[in-house]
Amino acid sequence: MDWHALKLWLETTSGLDMDALHVHAGILCQVVVALVLRRRLSSPWPLLVTAAVILGNEYYDYHYEIWPQREVQWAEGVKDTWNTLLVPTFLFLLANFVPRLFRAPQVAAESAADAGEAGTDAGEPRQLAQQLH
């Protein structure tokens, strides 16, 4: 199964059109790259690698499928690139300019009035258990 057949299979089995799959692929690619490279979404690397992957995919599409009207095919490739990179770019900008959206909320420290907890980390498991309930 070649790359084009795999994409058609994904479209058929998922029930999503290619535009929606491009949006999902962009987000998934950015997050996977960030995890693999151990970088935050605020780092430019996950976005740059995602852009390279997307441009490689569009290059493949442009040369694999030969449409009678190449300018229409080119316009579709631009639209695909836009659809795929819009959300990853938005996430990158948010992570850089509104980083508090990507951080866990600060938990107020419990008072050390309980015997045996002052100066230790013994309260952390209890705090975690309280947050989970």
N, CA, C and O atoms as a MOPAC input file, in Angstrom:
PM7 MOZYME 1SCF
protein

 N      0.85400 1    -1.18100 1     0.00000 1
 C      0.00000 1     0.00000 1     0.00000 1
 C      0.89700 1     1.23900 1     0.00000 1
 O      1.72800 1     1.41600 1     0.89100 1
 N      0.72100 1     2.08100 1    -0.99500 1
 C      1.52700 1     3.29900 1    -1.05000 1
 C      0.88000 1     4.41200 1    -0.21700 1
 O     -0.21700 1     4.24800 1     0.31700 1
 N      1.57600 1     5.53700 1    -0.11800 1
 C      1.13100 1     6.65600 1     0.72500 1
 C     -0.24200 1     7.17500 1     0.29000 1
 O     -1.09500 1     7.45500 1     1.13200 1
 N     -0.45100 1     7.30100 1    -1.00500 1
 C     -1.72500 1     7.80900 1    -1.51100 1
 C     -2.86500 1     6.85000 1    -1.16400 1
 O     -3.94300 1     7.28400 1    -0.75700 1
 N     -2.63000 1     5.56800 1    -1.32300 1
 C     -3.66100 1     4.57700 1    -0.98600 1
 C     -3.96200 1     4.58900 1     0.50700 1
 O     -5.11400 1     4.43200 1     0.91200 1
 N     -2.93400 1     4.77600 1     1.32400 1
 C     -3.14200 1     4.85400 1     2.77400 1
 C     -4.01000 1     6.05800 1     3.13300 1
 O     -4.89400 1     5.95400 1     3.98300 1
 N     -3.76300 1     7.19100 1     2.49200 1
 C     -4.57100 1     8.38600 1     2.76600 1
 C     -6.02000 1     8.17900 1     2.33000 1
 O     -6.94100 1     8.59100 1     3.03500 1
 N     -6.22900 1     7.55000 1     1.18600 1
 C     -7.59500 1     7.26000 1     0.74300 1
 C     -8.28400 1     6.28700 1     1.69400 1
 O     -9.47300 1     6.42900 1     1.97800 1
 N     -7.53800 1     5.30200 1     2.18500 1
 C     -8.09400 1     4.35200 1     3.15200 1
 C     -8.50100 1     5.07300 1     4.43600 1
 O     -9.57200 1     4.81000 1     4.98100 1
 N     -7.65000 1     5.98200 1     4.92200 1
 C     -7.98200 1     6.76200 1     6.11800 1
 C     -9.24900 1     7.58500 1     5.91200 1
 O    -10.10000 1     7.66000 1     6.79800 1
 N     -9.36700 1     8.19500 1     4.74800 1
 C    -10.55300 1     9.00100 1     4.46000 1
 C    -11.80700 1     8.12400 1     4.44600 1
 O    -12.84200 1     8.50800 1     4.98900 1
 N    -11.71200 1     6.96400 1     3.83200 1
 C    -12.86300 1     6.06800 1     3.73100 1
 C    -13.25000 1     5.49000 1     5.08000 1
 O    -14.42800 1     5.49100 1     5.43800 1
 N    -12.28300 1     5.00100 1     5.82800 1
 C    -12.60100 1     4.33100 1     7.09500 1
 C    -12.96000 1     5.30100 1     8.21100 1
 O    -13.73300 1     4.95000 1     9.10200 1
 N    -12.41600 1     6.51500 1     8.18100 1
 C    -12.70800 1     7.47000 1     9.25700 1
 C    -14.03800 1     8.18600 1     9.04500 1
 O    -14.65500 1     8.65200 1    10.00300 1
 N    -14.47500 1     8.27100 1     7.80500 1
 C    -15.69400 1     9.01200 1     7.51300 1
 C    -15.47000 1    10.51300 1     7.44600 1
 O    -16.42200 1    11.27700 1     7.28600 1
 N    -14.22100 1    10.94200 1     7.56900 1
 C    -13.87900 1    12.36600 1     7.49700 1
 C    -13.40100 1    12.70000 1     6.09300 1
 O    -12.81700 1    11.85900 1     5.40900 1
 N    -13.65100 1    13.92900 1     5.67100 1
 C    -13.11200 1    14.32500 1     4.37800 1
 C    -11.64000 1    14.70700 1     4.54100 1
 O    -11.13500 1    14.83000 1     5.65600 1
 N    -10.97500 1    14.89000 1     3.42000 1
 C     -9.53300 1    15.16400 1     3.45800 1
 C     -9.19900 1    16.46600 1     4.18500 1
 O     -8.15700 1    16.55600 1     4.83600 1
 N    -10.06500 1    17.47200 1     4.08600 1
 C     -9.79400 1    18.73200 1     4.78700 1
 C     -9.73800 1    18.50900 1     6.29200 1
 O     -8.84000 1    19.01400 1     6.96500 1
 N    -10.69300 1    17.75600 1     6.81700 1
 C    -10.70300 1    17.46500 1     8.25800 1
 C     -9.49700 1    16.62000 1     8.63700 1
 O     -8.89200 1    16.83700 1     9.68700 1
 N     -9.14300 1    15.66200 1     7.79400 1
 C     -7.97300 1    14.82900 1     8.08700 1
 C     -6.69200 1    15.66200 1     8.10300 1
 O     -5.78500 1    15.38400 1     8.88800 1
 N     -6.61000 1    16.67400 1     7.24700 1
 C     -5.43600 1    17.54700 1     7.26600 1
 C     -5.33300 1    18.28200 1     8.59600 1
 O     -4.24200 1    18.40700 1     9.15200 1
 N     -6.45200 1    18.76600 1     9.10900 1
 C     -6.43900 1    19.47000 1    10.40000 1
 C     -5.97100 1    18.52600 1    11.50100 1
 O     -5.10700 1    18.87900 1    12.30400 1
 N     -6.54700 1    17.31800 1    11.53600 1
 C     -6.15400 1    16.33900 1    12.55200 1
 C     -4.68100 1    15.95600 1    12.41200 1
 O     -3.96800 1    15.83600 1    13.40900 1
 N     -4.23400 1    15.76600 1    11.18100 1
 C     -2.84500 1    15.35400 1    10.94800 1
 C     -1.86300 1    16.42400 1    11.41700 1
 O     -0.81200 1    16.09900 1    11.96800 1
 N     -2.19300 1    17.68200 1    11.20500 1
 C     -1.30500 1    18.75700 1    11.63800 1
 C     -1.13100 1    18.78700 1    13.14700 1
 O     -0.01700 1    18.92100 1    13.65200 1
 N     -2.24800 1    18.66100 1    13.86300 1
 C     -2.18600 1    18.66700 1    15.32800 1
 C     -1.43200 1    17.43900 1    15.82400 1
 O     -0.54600 1    17.54600 1    16.67200 1
 N     -1.78900 1    16.27300 1    15.29100 1
 C     -1.14200 1    15.03200 1    15.71600 1
 C      0.35700 1    15.07600 1    15.44400 1
 O      1.15600 1    14.68400 1    16.29400 1
 N      0.73500 1    15.54600 1    14.28000 1
 C      2.15400 1    15.62200 1    13.92400 1
 C      2.90000 1    16.54100 1    14.88300 1
 O      3.97500 1    16.18200 1    15.36400 1
 N      2.35400 1    17.71200 1    15.16700 1
 C      3.02200 1    18.66100 1    16.06000 1
 C      3.20500 1    18.07100 1    17.45200 1
 O      4.27800 1    18.19900 1    18.04200 1
 N      2.17700 1    17.43300 1    17.97900 1
 C      2.26100 1    16.86900 1    19.33000 1
 C      3.24500 1    15.69900 1    19.36800 1
 O      4.04400 1    15.59600 1    20.29800 1
 N      3.19400 1    14.82200 1    18.37000 1
 C      4.11800 1    13.67900 1    18.33700 1
 C      5.56000 1    14.16700 1    18.20900 1
 O      6.44700 1    13.65100 1    18.88900 1
 N      5.80400 1    15.14900 1    17.35200 1
 C      7.16100 1    15.68600 1    17.19800 1
 C      7.63500 1    16.31200 1    18.50400 1
 O      8.78700 1    16.12900 1    18.89600 1
 N      6.75600 1    17.04900 1    19.18100 1
 C      7.12900 1    17.65400 1    20.46800 1
 C      7.49700 1    16.57500 1    21.48000 1
 O      8.46200 1    16.72900 1    22.22900 1
 N      6.73900 1    15.49000 1    21.50700 1
 C      7.03700 1    14.40200 1    22.44200 1
 C      8.34900 1    13.70400 1    22.08800 1
 O      9.17000 1    13.43400 1    22.96500 1
 N      8.54300 1    13.41600 1    20.81000 1
 C      9.75600 1    12.71300 1    20.37800 1
 C     10.99800 1    13.57000 1    20.61800 1
 O     12.02200 1    13.06800 1    21.08200 1
 N     10.90700 1    14.85400 1    20.30300 1
 C     12.05300 1    15.75300 1    20.49000 1
 C     12.16900 1    16.27300 1    21.92100 1
 O     13.12900 1    16.96100 1    22.26700 1
 N     11.18500 1    15.93700 1    22.74000 1
 C     11.13100 1    16.41200 1    24.12900 1
 C     11.21500 1    17.93200 1    24.18900 1
 O     12.00600 1    18.51400 1    24.93000 1
 N     10.37500 1    18.53700 1    23.38700 1
 C     10.29300 1    19.99800 1    23.32000 1
 C      8.87700 1    20.43100 1    23.67800 1
 O      7.91700 1    19.68300 1    23.49200 1
 N      8.76700 1    21.62700 1    24.18400 1
 C      7.45300 1    22.20400 1    24.45700 1
 C      6.83800 1    22.69000 1    23.14400 1
 O      7.53600 1    22.87800 1    22.14700 1
 N      5.52300 1    22.88900 1    23.16400 1
 C      4.86700 1    23.44100 1    21.97900 1
 C      5.29700 1    24.87700 1    21.71100 1
 O      5.09800 1    25.38800 1    20.60900 1
 N      5.88000 1    25.52700 1    22.70000 1
 C      6.39000 1    26.88600 1    22.49900 1
 C      7.70900 1    26.90100 1    21.72900 1
 O      8.12500 1    27.94700 1    21.23200 1
 N      8.36400 1    25.75100 1    21.62900 1
 C      9.58700 1    25.65200 1    20.83900 1
 C      9.21500 1    25.68500 1    19.35500 1
 O      8.18800 1    25.12600 1    18.96900 1
 N     10.02200 1    26.32200 1    18.52800 1
 C      9.69400 1    26.34100 1    17.09900 1
 C      9.90100 1    24.98700 1    16.41100 1
 O      9.35900 1    24.76600 1    15.32800 1
 N     10.66800 1    24.08500 1    17.01500 1
 C     11.00400 1    22.82800 1    16.34200 1
 C      9.81100 1    21.94800 1    16.01000 1
 O      9.73000 1    21.46200 1    14.88100 1
 N      8.88200 1    21.71700 1    16.92600 1
 C      7.72700 1    20.89800 1    16.53200 1
 C      6.94700 1    21.50300 1    15.35900 1
 O      6.49600 1    20.77800 1    14.47200 1
 N      6.79200 1    22.81600 1    15.35600 1
 C      6.07400 1    23.46700 1    14.25500 1
 C      6.87200 1    23.38200 1    12.95400 1
 O      6.30000 1    23.13100 1    11.89400 1
 N      8.18600 1    23.59000 1    13.02800 1
 C      9.01100 1    23.53900 1    11.81800 1
 C      9.05300 1    22.13500 1    11.22100 1
 O      8.96800 1    21.97500 1    10.00400 1
 N      9.18200 1    21.12200 1    12.06900 1
 C      9.18300 1    19.74100 1    11.56000 1
 C      7.81800 1    19.41000 1    10.96300 1
 O      7.73300 1    18.76600 1     9.91800 1
 N      6.75100 1    19.85300 1    11.63000 1
 C      5.40100 1    19.63100 1    11.10200 1
 C      5.25600 1    20.29600 1     9.73600 1
 O      4.71200 1    19.69700 1     8.80900 1
 N      5.73700 1    21.51700 1     9.61000 1
 C      5.66700 1    22.21500 1     8.32300 1
 C      6.44800 1    21.45900 1     7.25100 1
 O      5.99300 1    21.35600 1     6.11200 1
 N      7.61700 1    20.93300 1     7.60400 1
 C      8.41700 1    20.17300 1     6.63800 1
 C      7.68800 1    18.90400 1     6.20100 1
 O      7.68600 1    18.55600 1     5.02000 1
 N      7.07000 1    18.21800 1     7.15700 1
 C      6.31900 1    16.99500 1     6.83100 1
 C      5.15000 1    17.33200 1     5.90900 1
 O      4.90400 1    16.63200 1     4.92600 1
 N      4.44200 1    18.39400 1     6.22900 1
 C      3.27700 1    18.78900 1     5.43600 1
 C      3.69700 1    19.20300 1     4.02800 1
 O      3.06000 1    18.82000 1     3.04700 1
 N      4.76100 1    19.97800 1     3.93300 1
 C      5.23300 1    20.38700 1     2.61000 1
 C      5.72000 1    19.18400 1     1.80600 1
 O      5.52800 1    19.12900 1     0.59200 1
 N      6.34700 1    18.22400 1     2.47800 1
 C      6.74400 1    16.99200 1     1.80000 1
 C      5.54100 1    16.21900 1     1.28500 1
 O      5.56800 1    15.68200 1     0.17700 1
 N      4.49300 1    16.16500 1     2.08700 1
 C      3.26700 1    15.49000 1     1.66600 1
 C      2.64300 1    16.19000 1     0.45600 1
 O      2.20100 1    15.53100 1    -0.48500 1
 N      2.60900 1    17.50300 1     0.48200 1
 C      2.02300 1    18.24100 1    -0.63900 1
 C      2.88400 1    18.11200 1    -1.89400 1
 O      2.35100 1    18.05100 1    -3.00200 1
 N      4.19400 1    18.06900 1    -1.73600 1
 C      5.08500 1    17.83100 1    -2.87700 1
 C      4.78500 1    16.46200 1    -3.49300 1
 O      4.69200 1    16.32200 1    -4.71200 1
 N      4.63700 1    15.46200 1    -2.62800 1
 C      4.29700 1    14.11100 1    -3.09800 1
 C      2.97000 1    14.13600 1    -3.85100 1
 O      2.86500 1    13.61300 1    -4.96000 1
 N      1.94800 1    14.75700 1    -3.22800 1
 C      0.63500 1    14.81700 1    -3.87100 1
 C      0.71500 1    15.48500 1    -5.24000 1
 O      0.10500 1    15.01200 1    -6.19900 1
 N      1.45500 1    16.56800 1    -5.33300 1
 C      1.54200 1    17.32700 1    -6.57700 1
 C      2.20300 1    16.50800 1    -7.68400 1
 O      1.85700 1    16.65100 1    -8.85700 1
 N      3.14300 1    15.65900 1    -7.31500 1
 C      3.83700 1    14.86500 1    -8.32500 1
 C      3.23100 1    13.48100 1    -8.52700 1
 O      3.46200 1    12.85400 1    -9.56100 1
 N      2.46400 1    12.99800 1    -7.56200 1
 C      1.83100 1    11.68200 1    -7.69700 1
 C      0.57200 1    11.79000 1    -8.54100 1
 O      0.37000 1    11.01200 1    -9.47400 1
 N     -0.26600 1    12.75300 1    -8.21200 1
 C     -1.50100 1    12.98100 1    -8.96300 1
 C     -1.24100 1    14.10400 1    -9.96000 1
 O     -0.78800 1    15.18600 1    -9.58600 1
 N     -1.52600 1    13.84500 1   -11.20500 1
 C     -1.36100 1    14.87700 1   -12.22300 1
 C     -2.76000 1    15.28300 1   -12.68200 1
 O     -3.43600 1    14.53800 1   -13.39200 1
 N     -3.17600 1    16.46900 1   -12.26700 1
 C     -4.49900 1    16.97400 1   -12.64100 1
 C     -4.41500 1    17.66400 1   -13.99500 1
 O     -3.36400 1    18.19800 1   -14.34900 1
 N     -5.50800 1    17.66300 1   -14.75900 1
 C     -5.49800 1    18.36800 1   -16.04800 1
 C     -5.24900 1    19.86800 1   -15.88300 1
 O     -4.57800 1    20.49000 1   -16.70600 1
 N     -5.79600 1    20.43500 1   -14.81300 1
 C     -5.58700 1    21.86000 1   -14.54600 1
 C     -4.63500 1    21.97500 1   -13.35900 1
 O     -5.05000 1    21.90400 1   -12.20200 1
 N     -3.36100 1    22.15300 1   -13.66500 1
 C     -2.34300 1    22.16400 1   -12.61300 1
 C     -2.52300 1    23.33500 1   -11.64900 1
 O     -2.18400 1    23.21800 1   -10.47200 1
 N     -3.05100 1    24.45700 1   -12.13000 1
 C     -3.24700 1    25.59700 1   -11.22900 1
 C     -4.31300 1    25.29900 1   -10.17800 1
 O     -4.22800 1    25.79700 1    -9.05600 1
 N     -5.30700 1    24.49900 1   -10.52800 1
 C     -6.32300 1    24.09000 1    -9.54600 1
 C     -5.68800 1    23.14600 1    -8.52900 1
 O     -5.95600 1    23.23800 1    -7.33100 1
 N     -4.85200 1    22.24600 1    -9.01500 1
 C     -4.15400 1    21.32700 1    -8.11100 1
 C     -3.23200 1    22.11100 1    -7.17100 1
 O     -3.14800 1    21.80500 1    -5.98100 1
 N     -2.55400 1    23.10500 1    -7.70100 1
 C     -1.67900 1    23.94900 1    -6.87700 1
 C     -2.49700 1    24.65900 1    -5.79800 1
 O     -2.08900 1    24.70700 1    -4.63800 1
 N     -3.64300 1    25.20500 1    -6.17700 1
 C     -4.50900 1    25.90200 1    -5.21800 1
 C     -5.00100 1    24.94300 1    -4.13400 1
 O     -5.09600 1    25.32700 1    -2.96800 1
 N     -5.30900 1    23.72100 1    -4.49900 1
 C     -5.72700 1    22.72100 1    -3.50500 1
 C     -4.58400 1    22.39700 1    -2.54400 1
 O     -4.80700 1    22.19500 1    -1.35000 1
 N     -3.37400 1    22.35100 1    -3.06400 1
 C     -2.21500 1    22.11200 1    -2.20600 1
 C     -1.99400 1    23.24600 1    -1.21400 1
 O     -1.64600 1    23.01000 1    -0.05700 1
 N     -2.19700 1    24.46900 1    -1.67100 1
 C     -2.08100 1    25.62700 1    -0.77300 1
 C     -3.16200 1    25.55300 1     0.30100 1
 O     -2.89400 1    25.81000 1     1.47500 1
 N     -4.38000 1    25.20200 1    -0.10000 1
 C     -5.47700 1    25.06400 1     0.86900 1
 C     -5.17600 1    23.95900 1     1.87600 1
 O     -5.41700 1    24.12700 1     3.07200 1
 N     -4.65000 1    22.83100 1     1.40200 1
 C     -4.28900 1    21.73200 1     2.30900 1
 C     -3.22800 1    22.17800 1     3.31200 1
 O     -3.31500 1    21.86300 1     4.49900 1
 N     -2.23500 1    22.90600 1     2.83000 1
 C     -1.17100 1    23.39400 1     3.71100 1
 C     -1.74000 1    24.35400 1     4.74800 1
 O     -1.38900 1    24.27700 1     5.92500 1
 N     -2.60600 1    25.24500 1     4.32300 1
 C     -3.27100 1    26.18300 1     5.23700 1
 C     -4.06000 1    25.41600 1     6.29800 1
 O     -3.92000 1    25.67900 1     7.49200 1
 N     -4.89600 1    24.46000 1     5.85500 1
 C     -5.70500 1    23.67400 1     6.79500 1
 C     -4.84200 1    22.92000 1     7.79600 1
 O     -5.18500 1    22.82500 1     8.97400 1
 N     -3.73700 1    22.39400 1     7.33000 1
 C     -2.90800 1    21.55000 1     8.17600 1
 C     -2.09100 1    22.35600 1     9.17700 1
 O     -1.88600 1    21.90700 1    10.30500 1
 N     -1.62800 1    23.52100 1     8.79100 1
 C     -0.73400 1    24.29500 1     9.65900 1
 C     -1.43200 1    25.35400 1    10.50600 1
 O     -0.80200 1    25.94100 1    11.38600 1
 N     -2.70600 1    25.61200 1    10.26600 1
 C     -3.39100 1    26.67300 1    11.00400 1
 C     -3.41800 1    26.40500 1    12.50700 1
 O     -2.98000 1    27.25100 1    13.28600 1
 N     -3.91900 1    25.25600 1    12.92700 1
 C     -4.02400 1    24.97400 1    14.36600 1
 C     -2.64400 1    24.81300 1    15.00700 1
 O     -2.43000 1    25.36900 1    16.08400 1
 N     -1.69600 1    24.08500 1    14.40900 1
 C     -0.36300 1    24.03400 1    15.01600 1
 C      0.28300 1    25.41700 1    15.17600 1
 O      0.94700 1    25.67500 1    16.18000 1
 N      0.09600 1    26.29200 1    14.20900 1
 C      0.63600 1    27.64600 1    14.33100 1
 C     -0.05800 1    28.39600 1    15.46300 1
 O      0.58900 1    29.10700 1    16.23200 1
 N     -1.37000 1    28.23800 1    15.56300 1
 C     -2.13400 1    28.86900 1    16.63400 1
 C     -1.67400 1    28.34900 1    17.99700 1
 O     -1.51100 1    29.13200 1    18.93300 1
 N     -1.46300 1    27.03300 1    18.11800 1
 C     -0.97200 1    26.46500 1    19.37900 1
 C      0.41700 1    27.00300 1    19.72200 1
 O      0.69400 1    27.32200 1    20.87800 1
 N      1.27900 1    27.10000 1    18.72700 1
 C      2.62100 1    27.64900 1    18.93700 1
 C      2.54500 1    29.09100 1    19.44500 1
 O      3.23900 1    29.45400 1    20.39400 1
 N      1.70600 1    29.90600 1    18.81500 1
 C      1.56900 1    31.30500 1    19.23700 1
 C      0.97700 1    31.41100 1    20.63800 1
 O      1.44300 1    32.21100 1    21.44900 1
 N     -0.04000 1    30.61700 1    20.92500 1
 C     -0.61700 1    30.62600 1    22.27300 1
 C      0.41200 1    30.20500 1    23.31100 1
 O      0.52100 1    30.82200 1    24.37100 1
 N      1.16700 1    29.15200 1    23.00600 1
 C      2.16600 1    28.66000 1    23.96100 1
 C      3.23900 1    29.71100 1    24.23300 1
 O      3.82100 1    29.73700 1    25.31700 1
 N      3.50000 1    30.56900 1    23.26700 1
 C      4.51100 1    31.61200 1    23.44800 1
 C      3.96800 1    32.89300 1    24.05900 1
 O      4.65400 1    33.54100 1    24.85100 1
 N      2.75500 1    33.26300 1    23.70600 1
 C      2.23100 1    34.55100 1    24.15600 1
 C      1.21700 1    34.45700 1    25.29200 1
 O      0.95600 1    35.44900 1    25.97200 1
 N      0.64700 1    33.27300 1    25.50000 1
 C     -0.27700 1    33.06200 1    26.62500 1
 C      0.09400 1    31.72800 1    27.28800 1
 O     -0.72300 1    30.80800 1    27.32000 1
 N      1.32000 1    31.61900 1    27.81700 1
 C      1.79800 1    30.32400 1    28.31800 1
 C      0.99900 1    29.78300 1    29.50000 1
 O      1.03200 1    28.57900 1    29.75700 1
 N      0.29000 1    30.63400 1    30.21700 1
 C     -0.46600 1    30.14400 1    31.37200 1
 C     -1.55900 1    29.16200 1    30.95400 1
 O     -2.02500 1    28.37500 1    31.77800 1
 N     -1.97200 1    29.19600 1    29.69400 1
 C     -2.96500 1    28.23600 1    29.21200 1
 C     -2.42100 1    26.80900 1    29.18000 1
 O     -3.19100 1    25.84800 1    29.16200 1
 N     -1.10700 1    26.67200 1    29.17500 1
 C     -0.48300 1    25.36400 1    29.03900 1
 C      0.16900 1    24.88200 1    30.33100 1
 O      0.88900 1    23.88300 1    30.33500 1
 N     -0.08300 1    25.58800 1    31.41500 1
 C      0.49900 1    25.19800 1    32.70100 1
 C     -0.58900 1    24.72300 1    33.62900 1
 O     -1.73200 1    25.17400 1    33.55600 1
 N     -0.22300 1    23.80500 1    34.50400 1
 C     -1.15900 1    23.34800 1    35.52700 1
 C     -1.41500 1    24.49800 1    36.49100 1
 O     -0.50500 1    25.27700 1    36.77600 1
 N     -2.63700 1    24.61500 1    36.99400 1
 C     -2.91200 1    25.69900 1    37.94100 1
 C     -2.09600 1    25.52900 1    39.21100 1
 O     -1.83500 1    24.41000 1    39.65300 1
 N     -1.69800 1    26.64700 1    39.78900 1
 C     -0.94000 1    26.63400 1    41.03400 1
 C     -1.86900 1    26.21700 1    42.16300 1
 O     -2.96200 1    26.76400 1    42.30900 1
 N     -1.43800 1    25.25600 1    42.95500 1
 C     -2.21200 1    24.80500 1    44.10700 1
 C     -1.66100 1    25.51000 1    45.33200 1
 O     -0.45300 1    25.50400 1    45.57100 1
 N     -2.54600 1    26.11400 1    46.10400 1
 C     -2.11000 1    26.80100 1    47.32000 1
 C     -1.52500 1    25.78500 1    48.28300 1
 O     -2.08600 1    24.70800 1    48.48400 1
 N     -0.39800 1    26.13500 1    48.87200 1
 C      0.26200 1    25.22400 1    49.81200 1
 C     -0.58900 1    25.07000 1    51.06400 1
 O     -1.10400 1    26.04700 1    51.60900 1
 N     -0.72600 1    23.83000 1    51.50600 1
 C     -1.46200 1    23.58300 1    52.74900 1
 C     -0.64000 1    24.09900 1    53.91900 1
 O      0.58800 1    24.15700 1    53.85900 1
 N     -1.32300 1    24.46400 1    54.95900 1
 C     -0.59500 1    24.93700 1    56.13600 1
 C      0.17100 1    23.77600 1    56.73500 1
 O     -0.25000 1    22.62300 1    56.64500 1
 N      1.27100 1    24.08600 1    57.33200 1
 C      2.11600 1    23.05800 1    57.93600 1
 C      1.70800 1    22.81700 1    59.38000 1
 O      2.53400 1    22.41300 1    60.19900 1
 N      0.45200 1    23.05800 1    59.69600 1
 C     -0.02100 1    22.89000 1    61.07100 1
 C     -0.09100 1    21.42300 1    61.47400 1
 O     -0.03000 1    21.10100 1    62.66000 1
 N     -0.21900 1    20.53200 1    60.49000 1
 C     -0.27900 1    19.11000 1    60.82700 1
 C      1.08800 1    18.65700 1    61.30900 1
 O      2.11600 1    18.98400 1    60.71500 1
 N      1.08100 1    17.91700 1    62.37100 1
 C      2.33700 1    17.43200 1    62.95000 1
 C      3.05000 1    16.52500 1    61.95500 1
 O      2.42300 1    15.68900 1    61.30300 1
 N      4.33500 1    16.69200 1    61.84800 1
 C      5.13800 1    15.81200 1    61.01000 1
 C      5.22300 1    16.24200 1    59.56000 1
 O      5.98200 1    15.63400 1    58.80500 1
 N      4.49000 1    17.25300 1    59.12800 1
 C      4.51700 1    17.64500 1    57.72400 1
 C      5.37600 1    18.86900 1    57.47000 1
 O      5.73600 1    19.13500 1    56.32300 1
 N      5.70600 1    19.60200 1    58.48100 1
 C      6.48700 1    20.81700 1    58.28700 1
 C      7.86100 1    20.46700 1    57.73700 1
 O      8.57900 1    19.64800 1    58.31000 1
 N      8.22100 1    21.09100 1    56.62500 1
 C      9.54900 1    20.90700 1    56.05700 1
 C      9.72800 1    19.61400 1    55.28300 1
 O     10.85500 1    19.28500 1    54.91500 1
 N      8.66900 1    18.87100 1    55.02100 1
 C      8.79500 1    17.63900 1    54.24800 1
 C      7.84700 1    17.69100 1    53.06900 1
 O      7.01100 1    18.58900 1    52.96100 1
 N      7.98600 1    16.73400 1    52.20400 1
 C      7.09000 1    16.62200 1    51.05700 1
 C      5.98900 1    15.60600 1    51.32500 1
 O      5.34900 1    15.13400 1    50.38500 1
 N      5.75900 1    15.26500 1    52.56800 1
 C      4.78200 1    14.22700 1    52.89200 1
 C      3.36900 1    14.62600 1    52.50200 1
 O      2.52200 1    13.75300 1    52.31200 1
 N      3.08900 1    15.91800 1    52.37700 1
 C      1.74700 1    16.36600 1    52.03500 1
 C      1.41200 1    16.22700 1    50.55800 1
 O      0.24000 1    16.29800 1    50.18900 1
 N      2.41300 1    16.03000 1    49.70200 1
 C      2.16800 1    15.95700 1    48.27100 1
 C      1.27000 1    14.80400 1    47.86400 1
 O      0.36200 1    15.02000 1    47.06100 1
 N      1.46900 1    13.57000 1    48.37700 1
 C      0.54300 1    12.50300 1    47.99100 1
 C     -0.89400 1    12.80900 1    48.41000 1
 O     -1.83200 1    12.47400 1    47.68700 1
 N     -1.07300 1    13.43800 1    49.56400 1
 C     -2.41900 1    13.76600 1    50.02100 1
 C     -3.03400 1    14.82100 1    49.10100 1
 O     -4.21200 1    14.73500 1    48.75300 1
 N     -2.23200 1    15.81700 1    48.70700 1
 C     -2.74800 1    16.84600 1    47.80300 1
 C     -3.18200 1    16.22900 1    46.48100 1
 O     -4.22600 1    16.58800 1    45.93700 1
 N     -2.39000 1    15.31300 1    45.97100 1
 C     -2.73400 1    14.65200 1    44.72100 1
 C     -4.01800 1    13.85600 1    44.88100 1
 O     -4.88800 1    13.90000 1    44.01100 1
 N     -4.14400 1    13.13300 1    45.97800 1
 C     -5.35700 1    12.34900 1    46.21900 1
 C     -6.57400 1    13.25800 1    46.33300 1
 O     -7.65200 1    12.90300 1    45.85700 1
 N     -6.42100 1    14.41800 1    46.95100 1
 C     -7.54000 1    15.35100 1    47.07900 1
 C     -7.92500 1    15.93000 1    45.72100 1
 O     -9.10500 1    16.16200 1    45.45900 1
 N     -6.96000 1    16.15900 1    44.87300 1
 C     -7.25800 1    16.69800 1    43.54800 1
 C     -7.98700 1    15.67800 1    42.68900 1
 O     -8.81500 1    16.04400 1    41.85600 1
 N     -7.68700 1    14.41100 1    42.88600 1
 C     -8.31300 1    13.36900 1    42.08100 1
 C     -9.75300 1    13.10400 1    42.50100 1
 O    -10.53000 1    12.56200 1    41.71500 1
 N    -10.12500 1    13.47700 1    43.72800 1
 C    -11.49700 1    13.22600 1    44.20000 1
 C    -12.38100 1    14.39100 1    43.99200 1
 O    -13.56200 1    14.33800 1    44.33500 1

